[in-house]
Amino acid sequence: MRLIYEADMAQRPPLELLDTRERELRLDEDTAAYSRRLVEMVNARRDQLDAVIGCLTPAWPVDQMARLDVAIMRIAIAELDGRDIPVAVVINEAVELAKRYCAEGAAPMINGALGSYVRQGATSAAPYHQG
């Protein structure tokens, strides 16, 4: 989450930041591999993820949302699309991150948006679900 947020705020490539952080944090092999895969997924689909977020939160334009809220939602949607992690786990982790790091009101907004994404993705008519 911090890498996605930092890359957005600093306007730097997230993979460049990941390389630096891996060395600083001395991540174990599994954690580093998962982090890299997730950062690559979010980075490659950033515009698409932002478009999805915009559809899910029409009252809050993405460019006006708190950058940390956006980072959490980008990660959660990428994880949901990857289908490697149970839906409930992804949503719960996103909500817990929002409760811990974001402004009041972010957690319910993120919970609602991700819940809508999952419900809409379960139908063949979903306009933006990729999975």
Beta strands, then each sheet from edge to edge (+ up, - down):
end
